[in-house]
Amino acid sequence: MTAPSRPGPMKALGDLAFRVVDFIAYEFVYLVSPVRKNTFFNGGFMPLADDMVAVPELAGEETNVMAYHLVAATALAGTGLAPRRILDVGCGMGGGMLYMARLFPGAEVVGVDRSAAALRRGRKLLEGEPGMQLIRSAGPGLNFAPDSFDLVVGVESPTVYGAERFLTDAMKVTRPGGIISIKSGYGEGDHAEIKARLARVAGEVGLEMLLYEDVTPGCIDALNADIPRREEMLKRVPWPFSIYGRRWADMPGTKQYEEYTSGKRADYIAAFRKP
């Protein structure tokens, strides 16, 4: 087998530059961009489920709420799990945390995110809500005691985190009998290959795969329905952050949107149990 070739110096430099811009832009998004007026930073899903819990504080962002419903309700159906302690990795401004608190009344919900600005806004949203904790992630890994959570979720954060690494780290902080549930997606993705890779990693770290489901059509529907709103927001984002914003928002004209329209995109939900 031929060893994979290393990227050339210009590509490596370009990748590094994008990561730097990405890090700055992610903080910028929550500081001064129009996104700061929203509660979520995920792509959403349609149609809405009949059993989705109505949360007045999240009105107008139901397709984004639905992304959390997929990992915290749809993926858990039939498992019998009633989580009392939940971890949301990549919690952003805490909208998903609030939804899960309503879905599982009395549960303690912990959120981690790398953005200080997002967490500040999250604390305002969750002020007065019992059992909520927001923590800034200062480095790699999940810095919690082993066996700390009944449910660990990641909505789109595994795409950035790396789904395989996400499972490895999440397994350590999940209690026996607990569940790890993720929503993620890749351009140029193939569901059979993704599922096989996740199943292999799950087996290696001692997890049981409970579910893998293709949710790409519902993500495309949510994207297309939301394009007018995204266009209006992006008009108020200055260059060069608008370039990043169009890529994040999967807008028409970007490679990310072309991946959806050409069928190359692969979005999924997956759930795993720790024995």
For each residue, the residues with C-beta under 8 A, 3 or more apart:
1:
2:
3:
4:
5:
6:
7: 11 12 15
8: 11 12
9: 12 13
10: 13 14
11: 7 8 14 15
12: 7 8 9 15 16
13: 9 10 16 17
14: 10 11 17 18
15: 7 11 12 18 19
16: 12 13 19 20
17: 13 14 20 21
18: 14 15 21 22
19: 15 16 22 23
20: 16 17 23 24
21: 17 18 24 25 240 244
22: 18 19 25 26 244
23: 19 20 26 27
24: 20 21 27 28
25: 21 22 28 29 241 244 245
26: 22 23 29 30 114 115
27: 23 24 30 31 115 116 117
28: 24 25 31 32 33 241
29: 25 26 33 35 36 41 115 241 245 248
30: 26 27 33 35 36 92 93 115 117 118 121
31: 27 28 36 117
32: 28 36
33: 28 29 30 36 233 236 237 241 245
34: 37 38 232 233 234 236 237
35: 29 30 38 41 233
36: 29 30 31 32 33 117 121
37: 34
38: 34 35 41 61 64 93
39: 57 58 61 64 93 94 95 98 125
40: 44 61 64 65 67 92 93 95 96
41: 29 35 38 92 93 118 156
42: 64 67 92 96 155 156 183
43: 64 67 156 185 219 222 223 250
44: 40 63 64 66 67 219 222 223 226
45: 63 66 67 70 215 218 219 221 222
46: 63 66 218 221 222 225
47: 218 221
48: 52 62 63 66
49: 52 66 69 73 74
50:
51: 73
52: 48 49 62 65 66 69 73
53: 69 99 102 103
54:
55: 58 59 65 98 99 102
56: 59
57: 39 98 125
58: 39 55 61 62 64 65 95 98 99
59: 55 56 62
60:
61: 38 39 40 58 64 65 95
62: 48 52 58 59 65 66
63: 44 45 46 48 66 67 222 225 226
64: 38 39 40 42 43 44 58 61 67 68 95
65: 40 52 55 58 61 62 68 69 95 96 99
66: 44 45 46 48 49 52 62 63 69 70 222
67: 40 42 43 44 45 63 64 70 71 96 155 156 183
68: 64 65 71 72 95 96 99 100 153 155
69: 49 52 53 65 66 72 73 74 99 103
70: 45 66 67 73 74 75 183 215 269
71: 67 68 74 75 153 154 155 181 182 183 269 271
72: 68 69 75 76 86 96 99 100 103 104 151 153 181
73: 49 51 52 69 70 76 77 103
74: 49 69 70 71 77 269
75: 70 71 72 179 181 210 211 213 269 270 271
76: 72 73 79 81 151 179 181 271
77: 73 74
78:
79: 76 179 210 271 273
80:
81: 76 150 151 177 178 179
82: 104
83: 86 104 107 149 150 151 178 179
84: 104 106 107 108 150
85: 107 108 110 148 149 150 151
86: 72 83 97 100 104 107 108 109 110 149 150 151 152 153
87: 109 110 111 112 142 144 148 149 151 152 153 170 173
88: 91 96 97 100 109 110 111 112 153 154 155
89: 112 142 152 153 154 157 158 161 166 170
90: 112 113 154 155 156 157 160 161
91: 88 94 96 97 111 112 113 118 122 134
92: 30 40 41 42 95 96 113 115 118 122
93: 30 38 39 40 41 118 121 122 125
94: 39 91 97 98 111 119 121 122 123 125 126 132 134
95: 39 40 58 61 64 65 68 92 98 99 125
96: 40 42 65 67 68 72 88 91 92 99 100 111 153 155
97: 86 88 91 94 100 101 109 111 122 126 132 134
98: 39 55 57 58 94 95 101 102 125 126 129
99: 53 55 58 65 68 69 72 95 96 102 103
100: 68 72 86 88 96 97 103 104 107 109 153
101: 97 98 104 105 107 109 129 131 132
102: 53 55 98 99 105
103: 53 69 72 73 99 100
104: 72 82 83 84 86 100 101 107
105: 101 102
106: 84 131
107: 83 84 85 86 100 101 104 131
108: 84 85 86 131 132 133
109: 86 87 88 97 100 101 131 132 133
110: 85 86 87 88 132 133 134 135 144 149
111: 87 88 91 94 96 97 119 122 132 133 134 135
112: 87 88 89 90 91 134 135 136 137 142
113: 90 91 92 118 119 122 134 136 137
114: 26 136 137
115: 26 27 29 30 92 118 119 136
116: 27 119 120 136
117: 27 30 31 36 120 121
118: 30 41 91 92 93 113 115 121 122
119: 94 111 113 115 116 122 123 134 135 136
120: 116 117 123 124
121: 30 36 93 94 117 118 124 125
122: 91 92 93 94 97 111 113 118 119 125 126 134
123: 94 119 120 126 127 134
124: 120 121 127
125: 39 57 93 94 95 98 121 122
126: 94 97 98 122 123 129 132 134
127: 123 124
128:
129: 98 101 126 132
130:
131: 101 106 107 108 109
132: 94 97 101 108 109 110 111 126 129
133: 108 109 110 111
134: 91 94 97 110 111 112 113 119 122 123 126
135: 110 111 112 119
136: 112 113 114 115 116 119
137: 112 113 114 143
138:
139: 143
140:
141: 169
142: 87 89 112 169 170 172 173
143: 137 139
144: 87 110 148 149 173
145: 148 173
146: 172 173
147: 173 174 175 176
148: 85 87 144 145 173 174 175
149: 83 85 86 87 110 144 152 173 174 175 178
150: 81 83 84 85 86 174 175 177 178 179
151: 72 76 81 83 85 86 87 174 178 179 180 181
152: 86 87 89 149 170 173 174 178 179 180 181
153: 68 71 72 86 87 88 89 96 100 180 181 182
154: 71 88 89 90 157 158 161 166 170 181 182 183 184
155: 42 67 68 71 88 90 96 182 183
156: 41 42 43 67 90 159 160 183 184 185
157: 89 90 154 160 161 166
158: 89 154 161 162 163 166 182 183 184
159: 156 163 184 185 186
160: 90 156 157
161: 89 90 154 157 158 165 166
162: 158 165 166
163: 158 159 166 167 182 184 194 198 201 270
164: 167 168 197 198 201
165: 161 162 168 169
166: 89 154 157 158 161 162 163 169 170 180 182
167: 163 164 170 171 180 198 201 202 205 207 272
168: 164 165 171 172 201 205
169: 141 142 165 166 172 173
170: 87 89 142 152 154 166 167 173 174 180
171: 167 168 174 180 205 206 207 272 274
172: 142 146 168 169
173: 87 142 144 145 146 147 148 149 152 169 170
174: 147 148 149 150 151 152 170 171 178 179 180 274
175: 147 148 149 150 178 274
176: 147 274 275
177: 81 150 273 274 275
178: 81 83 149 150 151 152 174 175 273 274
179: 75 76 79 81 83 150 151 152 174 210 271 272 273 274
180: 151 152 153 166 167 170 171 174 207 271 272 274
181: 71 72 75 76 151 152 153 154 269 270 271 272
182: 71 153 154 155 158 163 166 269 270 271
183: 42 67 70 71 154 155 156 158 215 267 268 269
184: 154 156 158 159 163 267 268 270
185: 43 156 159 189 216 219 265 266 267 268
186: 159 189 194 265 266
187: 255 256 259 264 265
188: 259 264
189: 185 186 193 194 264 265 266
190: 193 194 266
191: 194 195 212 214 266 268
192: 195 196
193: 189 190 196 197
194: 163 186 189 190 191 197 198 212 266 268
195: 191 192 198 199 212 268 270
196: 192 193 199 200
197: 164 193 194 200 201
198: 163 164 167 194 195 201 202 209 212 270
199: 195 196 202 203 209 212
200: 196 197 203 204
201: 163 164 167 168 197 198 204 205
202: 167 198 199 205 207 208 209 272
203: 199 200 206 207
204: 200 201
205: 167 168 171 201 202
206: 171 203 274 275
207: 167 171 180 202 203 272 273 274 275
208: 202 272 273 274 275
209: 198 199 202 212 270 271 272
210: 75 79 179 271 272 273
211: 75 269 270 271
212: 191 194 195 198 199 209 268 269 270
213: 75 268 269 270
214: 191 217 266 267 268
215: 45 70 183 218 219 267 268 269
216: 185 219 220 260 265 266 267 268
217: 214 220 221
218: 45 46 47 215 221 222 267
219: 43 44 45 185 215 216 222 223 260 265 267
220: 216 217 223 224 260 265
221: 45 46 47 217 218 224 225
222: 43 44 45 46 63 66 218 219 225 226
223: 43 44 219 220 226 227 250 257 260
224: 220 221 227
225: 46 63 221 222
226: 44 63 222 223 229 230
227: 223 224 230 231 251 252
228: 231 232
229: 226 232 233
230: 226 227 233 234 249 251
231: 227 228 234 235 251
232: 34 228 229 235 236
233: 33 34 35 229 230 236 237 245 249
234: 34 230 231 237 242 245 246 249 251
235: 231 232
236: 33 34 232 233
237: 33 34 233 234 241 242 245
238: 241 242
239: 242 243
240: 21 243 244
241: 25 28 29 33 237 238 244 245
242: 234 237 238 239 245 246
243: 239 240 246 247
244: 21 22 25 240 241 247 248
245: 25 29 33 233 234 237 241 242 248 249
246: 234 242 243 249 251 253 254
247: 243 244 250 251 254 255 256
248: 29 244 245
249: 230 233 234 245 246
250: 43 223 247 254 256 257 260
251: 227 230 231 234 246 247 254 256 257
252: 227 257
253: 246 257
254: 246 247 250 251 257 258
255: 187 247 258 259
256: 187 247 250 251 259 260
257: 223 250 251 252 253 254 260 261
258: 254 255 261 262 264
259: 187 188 255 256 262 264 265
260: 216 219 220 223 250 256 257 264 265
261: 257 258
262: 258 259
263:
264: 187 188 189 258 259 260
265: 185 186 187 189 216 219 220 259 260
266: 185 186 189 190 191 194 214 216
267: 183 184 185 214 215 216 218 219
268: 183 184 185 191 194 195 212 213 214 215 216
269: 70 71 74 75 181 182 183 211 212 213 215
270: 75 163 181 182 184 195 198 209 211 212 213
271: 71 75 76 79 179 180 181 182 209 210 211
272: 167 171 179 180 181 202 207 208 209 210
273: 79 177 178 179 207 208 210
274: 171 174 175 176 177 178 179 180 206 207 208
275: 176 177 206 207 208
